[in-house]
C-alpha cells in the first residue's frame, strides 16, 4: 500500500500501481466522472498514470478555476480535430496543436487555406469521432523508431530531433490517428461532448516569417452544450466590444498600409475624444502643482547611453539615423529629457517636489504581428510625468499619485474598485543583467514601495521580474470587460537616473543632495486608454467625452432655421452639436443617431418651434420628453460637470 496526500490535507491509502482514475473513484464516483487529469507532486499526468510511491495528488476537472483540467480536455479535442482533418485531407502534414487559455488550435500544412465549407466538414467529422468513443492509448518509442513512425511528418521529425537525449518520446493513438505528444489526454474521444470551430488563419511555423506559412484552426470544446452556448454569447459580446470594430463604426480612427502598421490615424471623432481626455488630465495635473513641458521626439543616442536605455532597452527602439555629426534615434520614452529639464538650473530643497508633466510622443519598435488597433502601436502619446522629490517626500508623493489614480478611474470614469489589483513589480535577482546594477538602490526602493502600500492599507501582490530596468514600480492591474488583465496606470520609484544624470538640489544644510524620481502615468498612453475605454463602454461614451453630445433632428425643412439657430446657441454653451437635415424620415434619423451612440437627440417639429421647446430623446430612453431649451441645457451641463456615466 502507498499513501496519497489529497488537496484537503487528508491521506488516502491505496494499492501500489493504482491509476489516478482509480484513486479518483475511491474518493467519489462523481469526481471520477468529471476528472480530466491529475497532478502528482506538481507534475501533470494522465488519469491512466499508475502511482508507484507515496505522493501528493490533485485531481483536476473542467471547472471555472481549474485551468489544468481544461487544458487536458482541450488538448484531447485538438487531437480529435487533427484526426478529422487527416480523414478529410489525407496528405496533411501536422505541426503542433496545443491548448491555450481559451480553447485550442492546431497548425496544418495543407495545399490551400481552409474554407468555411472545409471547417464545417471538419467540425462534423469531429462530432463523428466523438460519437465513436475511440479509446486513447499512450506509448513511447526510442528515437530511431519514433522518427520512422513519423517519416511522412517533417514537422514532427524536427521536434523529435530537438528532444534532449534520454527524454521520453511519447505518442497518443486513437484509432487510425497517432500523434507525437507529451499529454495529458482523456481516456477516450467520447469524453468530449460539445465542440465548435471558431476561426482559421495563417501562421508561420514556429512564428518565424522565414518559415512556411501553415493553416491554423482555432476551436473550443465543453462538457455540456449549455456551456458552449454561453461561451458563444460571450464571444459575440467580445466581438461587439472590439475597439477596432467600434473605432471603425463610430469613425474614431483608421489605418492604412501606405502609412504603415501600428500607426493609426485619428479621425475627427477620435481627435475630439483624445483632445478632451488630454485636456482633462492636464487640468487635473495643473491643479496638483504639475508644470508641463514639450520635448523633442528625437534625441542623440548619447542621451540614451547616459540613461541606460541603450543598454537595457535598445531592442525596443527604432534604428539609429546617422546625421552629419550625430547619431539620432526616436525616443521610446521621455524620462531622459525630463532629467535634463530638471538639471537646467540648480534647485533648493524648498523647491521640491518638482513635478514635470508632458503629453509626449514616444516610439516603440513593435513587430507587425503584435500591433493591434490603438491597443498596441508604434507611436504613442504618453500621459507621463516625473516627480523630483527629497527622500523624506517619497511616501507622501507616492500616496498622492495613488489617490489621483483612484480619483480618475473610480470617481470620474466609474470603474468598480473590484476590477483593480495593485501589483508591486520587483526585479528578478537571478536575471540581474536586465536591470541597472545597484543592489543597495534596488533593496531601498523595493522596501519603500512595500512600506507605502502597507501603510496605506492597500492590498497588493508581488511580481518578480516585472520591474522597469531602472527601478521597482506599483502597477495597477485592471480586469477589463473582455476579462483581460491590463496595466495602464503605474507609479515607479527611481534612484538610478538621478545618479546617472548627476541631479542635485541644495539641502537645508547648504550641501548638495541627490533627488529621487517618481515616474508615473495615469492614463498611460492616450491610444491604449481610448481602446480600453471603447471596449469597456461598447462605444457608449459618457456625455462629457462623447464626440457629438447632441444631434438635432428637424422633422421637415420648415424647422431647419430653428434647428441651426439652436445649434449656434448650444455651441456657445460649449456643447458639441450636429444637425441632421437630410430629407429622411424621422425614425430613420433617430436610428442613425442611436447607431452613432449620440447621448441626446433633440427632435424639432412645428410644435417645438412654436413653443420654443425641444423634444428630448436619450440613447438610454426611447421615450421623448418635451421641455424648454433652458431646462435641457441646465440638465446636460450638470451631467457633463459631474462626469456622469
C-alpha positions in Angstrom: 0.0 0.0 0.0 1.1 3.6 -0.6 -0.1 6.9 0.9 -1.7 9.6 -1.2 -1.9 13.1 0.2 -5.0 14.9 -1.1 -5.9 18.5 -1.7 -7.9 18.8 1.5 -5.0 17.6 3.6 -6.3 14.1 4.2 -4.3 10.9 3.5 -5.7 8.0 1.4 -4.1 4.5 1.3 -4.3 2.7 -2.0 -2.6 -0.3 -3.6 0.7 0.4 -5.3 0.2 0.8 -9.1 -3.3 2.2 -8.8 -4.1 4.7 -11.6 -5.1 8.3 -10.9 -8.6 7.5 -12.2 -8.9 4.5 -9.7 -7.8 6.9 -6.9 -10.5 9.4 -8.0 -13.1 6.6 -7.9 -12.1 5.8 -4.3 -12.7 9.4 -3.4 -16.1 9.6 -5.2 -17.7 8.3 -8.3 -18.8 11.9 -9.1 -15.2 13.1 -9.1 -14.1 10.2 -11.3 -16.8 11.1 -13.9 -15.6 14.7 -14.2 -11.8 14.2 -13.8 -9.6 15.1 -16.7 -6.1 14.7 -15.4 -4.1 14.5 -12.2 -1.2 16.3 -10.6 1.4 14.2 -8.9 3.8 16.3 -6.7 3.2 19.3 -9.0 3.6 17.4 -12.3 0.6 16.9 -14.6 -0.2 13.3 -15.5 -2.9 11.3 -17.4 -5.7 9.7 -15.5 -4.2 6.3 -16.6 -0.9 7.1 -14.9 0.0 4.4 -12.3 1.2 5.7 -8.9 4.1 3.7 -7.6 5.1 5.6 -4.4 3.8 7.9 -1.7 2.9 11.3 -3.2 0.6 14.3 -3.1 -2.2 14.2 -5.6 -4.6 16.8 -7.0 -7.5 15.7 -9.3 -8.3 18.2 -12.0 -11.6 18.6 -13.8 -13.2 21.0 -16.2 -14.3 23.8 -13.9 -14.1 27.6 -14.0 -11.0 28.0 -11.9 -9.1 24.8 -13.0 -7.0 25.7 -16.0 -5.0 22.4 -15.9 -8.3 20.4 -16.1 -9.4 22.5 -19.0 -6.1 22.2 -20.8 -6.3 18.3 -20.7 -9.8 18.5 -22.1 -8.9 20.9 -24.9 -5.6 19.1 -25.7 -7.6 16.0 -26.3 -10.0 17.8 -28.5 -7.1 19.2 -30.6 -6.2 15.6 -31.4 -9.8 14.9 -32.4 -9.6 17.9 -34.7 -6.3 16.7 -36.2 -7.8 13.2 -36.7 -10.8 14.8 -38.5 -8.5 16.8 -40.8 -6.5 13.7 -41.6 -9.6 11.8 -42.6 -10.7 14.7 -44.9 -7.3 15.7 -46.2 -5.1 12.6 -46.2 -2.0 14.4 -47.4 -1.9 16.8 -44.5 1.3 17.5 -42.5 0.9 18.1 -38.8 2.7 20.8 -36.8 1.5 21.5 -33.3 -1.9 21.6 -31.5 -1.7 23.0 -28.0 -4.4 24.1 -25.6 -4.5 27.8 -24.9 -6.1 30.0 -22.3 -9.5 29.9 -24.1 -9.6 26.6 -26.2 -7.0 25.2 -28.5 -5.6 25.3 -32.0 -3.8 23.1 -34.4 -1.4 24.1 -37.2 -1.7 22.2 -40.5 0.4 22.2 -43.7 -2.2 21.8 -46.5 -2.3 22.8 -50.1 -4.7 25.7 -49.7 -6.3 27.7 -46.9 -9.3 26.1 -45.2 -12.7 27.5 -46.5 -15.8 27.9 -44.4 -17.1 24.8 -46.1 -14.0 22.9 -45.1 -14.3 24.0 -41.5 -18.0 22.9 -41.3 -17.0 19.4 -42.6 -14.1 19.2 -40.1 -16.5 20.1 -37.3 -19.0 17.4 -38.4 -16.2 14.8 -38.7 -15.0 15.8 -35.1 -18.6 15.0 -33.9 -18.4 11.6 -35.6 -15.1 10.8 -33.9 -16.5 11.8 -30.5 -19.6 9.6 -31.1 -17.3 6.7 -32.0 -15.8 7.0 -28.4 -12.4 5.8 -29.5 -10.0 4.7 -26.8 -6.9 6.9 -26.5 -3.7 5.0 -25.8 -0.3 6.2 -24.8 3.0 4.6 -25.8 6.7 5.5 -26.0 9.4 4.7 -28.6 13.2 5.0 -28.9 14.3 8.0 -31.1 15.0 5.9 -34.2 11.7 4.2 -34.1 9.9 7.5 -33.3 11.5 9.1 -36.4 10.5 6.1 -38.5 6.9 6.3 -37.3 6.7 10.0 -38.2 8.6 9.5 -41.5 5.9 11.3 -43.5 5.6 14.1 -40.9 8.6 16.5 -41.3 7.4 18.9 -38.5 7.1 16.1 -36.0 10.5 14.8 -37.0 12.0 18.2 -36.4 10.5 18.2 -32.9 11.8 14.7 -32.2 15.3 15.6 -33.3 15.3 18.5 -30.8 14.4 16.5 -27.8 17.2 16.1 -25.2 19.0 12.7 -25.3 17.3 10.2 -23.0 14.0 12.1 -22.8 10.8 10.0 -23.2 9.4 10.3 -26.7 5.7 9.6 -26.2 2.8 9.2 -28.6 -1.0 9.1 -28.3 -3.0 6.8 -30.5 -6.8 6.9 -31.1 -8.0 4.6 -33.8 -6.4 5.5 -37.2 -4.6 8.5 -35.8 -1.3 8.7 -33.9 0.4 12.0 -32.8 3.6 12.9 -31.1 2.6 14.3 -27.7 3.6 14.6 -24.0 -0.1 14.6 -22.9 -2.1 14.5 -20.8 -5.2 13.3 -22.6 -8.7 12.0 -21.7 -9.3 8.2 -21.8 -11.4 8.3 -24.9 -12.8 10.7 -27.6 -16.3 10.2 -26.2 -15.4 12.1 -23.0 -15.7 15.3 -25.1 -19.2 16.5 -25.6 -19.7 19.9 -27.4 -17.2 21.2 -30.0 -17.1 24.4 -32.1 -14.6 25.6 -34.7 -14.2 29.3 -34.2 -11.8 30.6 -36.9 -8.8 29.9 -39.0 -5.8 32.0 -40.1 -2.3 31.7 -41.5 0.5 31.1 -39.0 4.2 30.7 -39.7 5.9 27.5 -38.4 7.4 28.5 -35.1 6.2 32.1 -35.5 9.1 32.9 -37.9 8.5 34.7 -41.2 11.4 32.7 -42.5 9.4 29.5 -42.2 6.5 28.2 -44.2 3.0 29.6 -43.7 0.7 27.0 -42.1 -3.0 27.0 -41.7 -4.2 27.3 -38.1 -7.7 26.4 -36.9 -8.9 27.7 -33.5 -11.7 25.8 -31.7 -13.3 25.2 -28.3 -15.0 22.3 -26.5 -17.1 21.8 -23.4 -18.6 19.0 -21.3 -22.1 20.5 -21.8 -23.9 22.0 -24.7 -25.2 24.8 -22.5 -21.6 25.8 -21.6 -20.8 26.1 -25.3 -23.9 28.2 -25.9 -22.9 30.5 -23.1 -19.3 30.8 -24.5 -20.6 31.7 -27.9 -22.7 34.5 -26.4 -19.5 35.7 -24.6 -17.6 35.7 -27.9 -20.3 37.7 -29.6 -20.1 40.3 -26.7 -16.3 40.4 -27.2 -16.8 40.9 -30.9 -19.1 43.8 -30.2 -16.7 45.3 -27.7 -13.6 45.0 -30.0 -12.3 48.6 -30.1 -11.2 48.1 -33.7 -14.8 47.4 -34.8 -16.2 50.3 -32.6 -13.4 52.6 -33.9 -14.5 51.9 -37.5 -18.3 52.1 -36.9 -18.0 55.4 -35.0 -15.3 56.8 -37.3 -12.8 57.2 -34.5 -9.6 56.1 -36.1 -8.3 54.4 -39.3 -5.2 52.7 -40.5 -3.7 52.5 -44.0 -0.9 50.3 -45.4 0.6 53.4 -47.1 1.1 54.9 -43.6 2.3 51.6 -42.0 1.1 49.1 -39.4 0.9 50.2 -35.8 0.4 53.8 -36.9 -3.3 54.7 -36.5 -4.7 58.0 -37.7 -7.4 59.7 -35.6 -10.5 60.9 -37.5 -12.4 64.0 -36.3 -14.4 62.0 -33.7 -11.3 60.3 -32.3 -9.4 63.5 -32.3 -12.2 65.1 -30.2 -12.1 62.2 -27.7 -8.4 62.4 -27.4 -8.3 66.2 -27.1 -10.9 66.2 -24.3 -9.0 63.3 -22.4 -5.7 65.1 -22.7 -7.1 68.5 -21.5 -8.9 66.7 -18.7 -5.7 65.0 -17.3 -3.6 68.1 -17.8 -6.1 70.2 -15.9 -6.0 67.7 -13.0 -2.2 67.8 -13.0 -2.0 71.6 -13.1 -4.4 71.7 -10.1 -1.9 69.4 -8.3 1.1 71.6 -9.0 2.5 69.9 -12.1 4.4 72.0 -14.7 4.1 70.9 -18.4 6.8 70.9 -21.0 7.3 70.0 -24.6 10.4 68.0 -25.5 11.5 66.6 -28.9 10.7 63.1 -30.1 14.2 62.7 -31.4 17.4 62.7 -29.5 21.1 61.9 -29.7 22.0 58.3 -29.0 24.3 59.5 -26.2 21.2 60.6 -24.2 20.0 57.0 -24.0 23.5 55.7 -23.3 23.6 58.0 -20.3 20.1 57.0 -19.1 20.8 53.3 -19.6 18.1 52.7 -22.2 20.6 52.0 -24.9 22.0 49.1 -22.8 18.7 47.7 -21.5 16.0 48.8 -24.0 17.8 49.0 -27.4 15.9 46.1 -28.9 12.6 48.0 -28.4 13.9 51.2 -30.1 13.9 52.2 -33.7 17.2 52.0 -35.6 19.7 54.9 -35.4 19.5 57.7 -38.0 23.0 58.9 -38.9 23.3 62.6 -39.4 26.3 64.7 -40.4 27.9 64.7 -36.9 25.3 63.0 -34.7 23.6 59.7 -34.3 19.9 60.3 -33.7 17.1 58.0 -32.5 13.4 58.2 -31.9 12.7 58.1 -28.2 11.0 55.2 -26.6 10.2 57.3 -23.5 10.7 60.8 -22.4 12.2 60.4 -18.9 15.8 61.2 -20.0 14.6 64.5 -21.5 12.9 65.4 -18.2 16.1 64.7 -16.3 17.7 67.4 -18.4 14.8 69.8 -17.8 15.3 69.4 -14.1 19.1 69.8 -14.4 18.6 73.1 -16.4 19.1 75.0 -13.2 20.0 74.4 -9.5 17.2 73.8 -7.1 16.8 74.3 -3.4 15.2 71.7 -1.0 12.3 74.2 -0.7 11.6 73.8 -4.4 10.9 70.1 -4.2 8.8 68.3 -5.1 9.2 69.5 -8.7 6.5 67.8 -10.9 7.2 67.8 -14.7 4.5 66.5 -16.9 4.2 66.0 -20.7 1.9 64.5 -23.3 4.8 63.0 -25.0 5.1 61.2 -28.4 7.1 58.0 -27.9 8.1 55.3 -30.3 8.5 51.5 -29.8 9.8 49.0 -32.3 6.9 46.6 -32.3 6.9 43.8 -34.8 4.0 43.8 -37.3 2.4 40.7 -35.7 2.0 42.3 -32.3 0.5 45.7 -33.2 -3.3 45.9 -32.7 -5.5 48.9 -33.4 -5.0 51.6 -30.7 -4.0 49.0 -28.0 -0.5 48.3 -29.3 1.1 50.9 -31.6 4.5 52.0 -32.8 3.9 55.7 -32.0 2.0 56.6 -28.8 1.2 59.7 -26.8 2.1 59.1 -23.2 0.4 60.9 -20.2 3.8 60.9 -18.5 5.2 62.8 -15.6 8.3 62.8 -13.4 8.3 63.9 -9.8 11.7 65.1 -8.4 11.4 64.7 -4.6 13.5 64.6 -1.5 13.8 61.2 0.2 11.6 62.4 3.0 8.8 63.2 0.5 8.6 59.8 -1.2 5.8 58.4 0.9 3.6 61.4 0.6 4.1 61.9 -3.1 3.6 58.2 -4.0 0.4 58.3 -1.9 -0.8 61.4 -3.9 -0.2 59.6 -7.1 -2.2 56.5 -6.0 -5.1 58.8 -4.8 -5.1 60.5 -8.2 -5.4 57.1 -9.9 -8.4 56.3 -7.7 -10.0 59.6 -8.5 -9.6 59.3 -12.2 -10.6 55.6 -12.7 -13.2 55.1 -9.9 -14.7 58.6 -9.4 -14.6 60.2 -12.8 -14.8 57.1 -15.0 -16.8 55.0 -12.6 -14.8 51.8 -12.9 -15.5 49.5 -9.9 -12.8 49.1 -7.2 -13.2 45.3 -7.5 -11.7 45.4 -11.0 -8.4 46.8 -9.7 -5.4 45.0 -8.2 -2.2 46.6 -7.1 1.0 44.8 -8.1 4.4 45.5 -6.6 6.7 44.8 -9.6 10.2 43.8 -8.5 13.4 42.8 -10.3 14.4 39.3 -10.8 17.6 38.9 -8.8 18.5 35.8 -10.9 18.5 37.9 -14.0 20.4 41.0 -12.9 21.7 41.8 -16.4 18.2 43.1 -17.3 18.5 45.8 -14.7 20.7 48.7 -13.6 23.4 47.2 -11.3 23.0 48.6 -7.9 21.8 46.2 -5.2 21.6 48.8 -2.5 19.4 51.1 -4.6 17.1 48.1 -5.5 16.7 47.0 -1.9 15.9 50.5 -0.7 13.4 51.3 -3.5 11.6 47.9 -3.2 11.3 48.1 0.6 10.0 51.7 0.4 7.2 50.9 -2.0 6.3 47.8 0.0 6.1 50.0 3.2 4.0 52.7 1.4 1.4 50.1 0.2 1.3 48.5 3.6 0.9 51.8 5.5 -1.9 53.0 3.1 -3.6 49.6 3.7 -3.7 48.8 0.0 -3.9 45.1 -0.7 -1.2 44.1 -3.2 0.7 41.2 -4.5 4.3 41.0 -5.6 5.6 40.0 -9.1 9.3 39.2 -9.6 10.8 40.2 -12.9 8.2 42.9 -13.7 10.2 45.9 -12.6 11.5 48.6 -15.0 15.2 48.3 -15.7 15.8 51.4 -13.5 13.6 50.6 -10.5 10.6 48.9 -9.0 7.1 50.0 -9.6 3.5 49.8 -8.4 1.3 48.7 -11.4 -2.4 48.9 -11.2 -3.8 45.8 -12.9 -7.3 46.3 -14.3 -9.6 43.4 -15.2 -11.3 44.6 -18.4 -14.8 43.8 -19.7 -13.1 41.3 -22.0 -11.6 39.6 -18.9 -8.1 40.7 -19.8 -5.6 41.9 -17.2 -4.0 45.2 -18.4 -1.6 47.7 -16.9 -2.5 51.3 -17.6 -1.7 53.5 -14.6 1.7 52.9 -13.0 3.9 54.5 -10.3 7.7 53.8 -10.4 10.4 54.7 -7.9 13.8 55.5 -9.4 17.1 56.2 -7.6 19.2 55.3 -10.7 18.5 58.0 -13.3 19.2 60.9 -10.8 22.6 59.2 -10.2 23.3 58.7 -13.9 22.4 62.3 -14.8 24.1 63.7 -11.6 20.9 65.5 -10.5 21.3 67.7 -7.4 19.5 70.1 -5.1 20.8 72.2 -2.2 19.7 70.9 1.1 18.8 72.7 4.3 22.4 72.1 5.4 23.7 74.0 2.4 25.2 70.8 0.9 24.3 69.2 -2.5 22.0 66.2 -2.3 20.6 63.7 -4.8 16.8 63.8 -5.5 14.7 60.7 -6.1 12.5 60.5 -9.2 8.9 59.1 -9.2 7.9 58.1 -12.7 4.1 58.0 -13.0 1.5 57.5 -15.8 -2.2 57.9 -15.1 -3.9 57.4 -18.4 -0.9 55.6 -19.8 -0.9 56.2 -23.5 -3.8 58.1 -24.9 -4.1 55.4 -27.6 -4.3 52.4 -25.2 -6.6 54.2 -22.8 -9.1 55.1 -25.6 -9.0 51.4 -26.8 -9.7 50.3 -23.2 -12.5 52.9 -22.8 -14.2 51.9 -26.0 -14.2 48.2 -25.0 -15.4 48.9 -21.5 -18.3 51.2 -22.7 -19.1 49.4 -26.0 -18.6 52.9 -27.5 -21.4 54.4 -25.3 -19.0 57.1 -24.0 -20.2 59.4 -21.2 -21.7 62.6 -22.4 -18.7 64.7 -21.3 -16.5 62.6 -23.6 -18.8 61.8 -26.5 -17.5 63.4 -29.7 -21.1 64.5 -30.6 -23.1 65.2 -27.5 -26.4 66.4 -29.1 -27.9 65.7 -32.5 -30.7 67.9 -33.7 -33.3 66.2 -35.9 -35.7 68.6 -37.7 -38.8 66.8 -38.9 -39.2 68.8 -42.1 -37.2 71.6 -43.8 -39.6 74.1 -42.2 -37.7 73.5 -39.0 -34.2 74.0 -40.4 -33.8 77.6 -39.4 -34.9 76.9 -35.8 -32.5 73.8 -35.7 -29.5 75.8 -36.9 -30.2 78.7 -34.5 -30.5 76.1 -31.7 -27.2 74.6 -32.8 -25.4 78.0 -32.6 -26.9 78.6 -29.1 -25.7 75.2 -27.8 -22.2 75.6 -29.3 -21.9 78.9 -27.4 -22.5 76.8 -24.3 -19.5 74.6 -25.2 -21.6 71.7 -26.4 -20.7 69.6 -29.4 -23.7 69.6 -31.7 -24.7 68.4 -35.1 -27.9 68.9 -37.2 -29.2 66.1 -39.4 -31.1 68.0 -42.0 -31.3 65.1 -44.5 -34.6 64.5 -46.3 -35.2 61.3 -44.5 -37.9 60.0 -42.2 -37.5 61.0 -38.5 -37.4 57.3 -37.4 -34.6 56.6 -39.8 -32.6 59.6 -38.5 -33.2 58.5 -34.9 -31.9 55.0 -35.6 -28.8 56.6 -37.3 -28.2 58.7 -34.2 -28.6 55.7 -31.9 -26.1 53.7 -34.0 -23.7 56.6 -33.7 -24.3 56.4 -29.9 -25.0 60.1 -29.5 -26.2 60.7 -25.9 -29.1 63.1 -26.8 -31.3 63.7 -29.8 -33.4 66.9 -30.0 -36.4 66.3 -32.3 -37.8 69.5 -33.7 -41.3 69.8 -35.2 -43.8 72.6 -35.8 -45.0 72.5 -32.1 -41.4 72.8 -30.7 -40.7 75.8 -33.0 -43.9 77.5 -31.9 -43.4 76.9 -28.2 -39.6 77.3 -28.2 -39.1 73.8 -26.8 -37.3 70.6 -27.7 -38.4 67.0 -27.7 -35.6 65.2 -26.0 -34.8 61.6 -26.5 -31.7 59.9 -24.9 -29.9 56.9 -26.1 -31.0 55.1 -22.9 -34.6 56.1 -23.0 -36.9 55.5 -26.0 -39.5 57.9 -24.6 -39.5 61.6 -25.8 -39.7 64.4 -23.2 -40.7 67.9 -24.4 -39.1 70.6 -22.3 -37.8 74.2 -22.5 -34.4 74.6 -24.1 -33.2 76.3 -20.9 -34.2 73.2 -18.9 -32.4 70.8 -21.3 -29.3 73.0 -21.2 -29.2 73.0 -17.4 -29.6 69.3 -17.3 -26.9 68.4 -19.8 -24.4 70.9 -18.4 -24.8 69.4 -14.9 -24.4 65.9 -16.3 -21.1 67.0 -18.0 -19.9 68.8 -14.9 -20.4 65.7 -12.7 -18.9 63.4 -15.4 -21.8 61.0 -15.1 -21.5 57.7 -16.9 
